Amino acid sequence: MQHEAQGAGVRSRNRAKLKNFEEQNRQYNREVMLNNNEWKNEVQVQDIEQDQVYQAMISQWSEQDQQLDKIFAQGDQKIEKAIVEMYENEYAGTQTGRTAARRAQQGAKKLGQYKSEVLASKLLARDQTERRKEGIRQDATSKSRNLYENIRRSPIHGPTPMAPELERMPGKGGLILGLAQSALTGAVNADVFTAKDIGEKVKTTSTGEKYTSKIDPTFGHEIRTFL
C-alpha cells in the first residue's frame, strides 16, 4: 500500500508539472503572436510615415522652386523695364553727333550694369534655393532613417520554456523490502520464532531408565538428568 501511495504521489506531481509546462508554452506562443502582430503593424505604419516624409520633402522643394521662379520672373521684368526706359529716354532726347552717341553709350552701359546686378541676384537666389533644398533632403533622409531603425529588427522572443524534470517512479526493490518487512512483522506477531518444548520433561531410555530432559535456552542443546 505504501509503495502504491508513493507511486500515485509521483504520478500526480508529474502530471501537475506537465500541465504547468503546457500552460507556459501556450502563454509563450500567445506572447510571440502578439509581438509579431505588433511589429507587423509598426511596419505598416512606418511605410505610411515614409510616404508622408517623402511627400513633405517634395512639397517643400516645390515651394522653393516656386519662390525661385518668382525671383527669376521679377528679375526678367526689371530688365525689360530698364530696356524700355532706356529707349524711351533716348527717344525723348533725340540728338545727333557726339553727344547723342555718348548718351547712347551711357544708357547701354547702365543697362548692362543693371542686367549684371539682376543676373547676380538670380544666381544667388538659385544657390540659396539649392542649399535649402539640400537641407530639406537631409532632414527627410534623417527622418526616414529613424523610422526604419524603429522597425528594422523583428521581435526577439527569447528561449522557449524549459521542460520540467519529472520524478522517477519508486523502484521494485522498495516494494520487495516492504513486503519482506511486513512478512517478518507478521511472523513475529504470530510467535513463529518462539522456541517450543524447551521446558523440563521426564523421559525414559530404551533400557527403561528415567531422566529429565530440557533444552538449554542459551546454547539450544539437550540437558539430561537421570532419576
Secondary structure, 3 states (H helix, E strand, C coil): CHHHHHHHHHHHHHHHHHHHHHHHHHHHHHHHHHHHHHHHHHHHHHHHHHHHHHHHHHHHHHHHHHHHHHHHHHHHHHHHHHHHHHHHHHHHCCCCHHHHHHHHHHHHHHHHHHHHHHHHHHHHHHHHHHHHHHHHHHHHHHHHHHHHHHHCCCCCCCCCCCCCCCCCCCCHHHHHHHHHHHHHHHHHHCCCCCCCCCCCEEEECCCCCEEEEEECCCCCCEEEEEC
